[in-house]
Structure formats: C-alpha cells, structure tokens
C-alpha cells in the first residue's frame, strides 16, 4: 500500500481524496509536525517509508539539508522540483 506524508500546506481535501483511494495518509499537522523543520519532516517520511508531498518550493534547502546525509542503504530520496509536473 502506498504511504504518504502531507506537509502542512497541503489541504485536508487532498488527504480525504487520497484516503478514498485507499492510500495511507498522514498529515504533519495531525502528528505534531506542523511547526517542524524540513529535516524533521523528511526524517519522519523516511523513517516510515512514506512519500512526502509538499508545496514548499524551498523544502530541504540543500545548503542546510544535503541530500547525501539523508540517503542510506535502507532507502532512497527522490525529489521532483516545483513546477516540473
């Protein structure tokens, strides 16, 4: 089953629509991460093997949150830049 973590700016209607399609959805605001920094949010997604969906075009500023520090043999991190879809 697909597991998703929605960042704080994703509307609850999106969560509802995904759940109707039997997708396991967590919202950062529902699990106490609505004020968390990018690293905390990304680590939660990685820890639970969830796809992270965010509208934050500056999420994970790589000067502060370098990608090579987040990947390990347990999983991979993939990012689709804002506006690429």
Order of alpha helices (4+ residues) and beta strands (2+ residues): beta-alpha-beta-alpha-beta
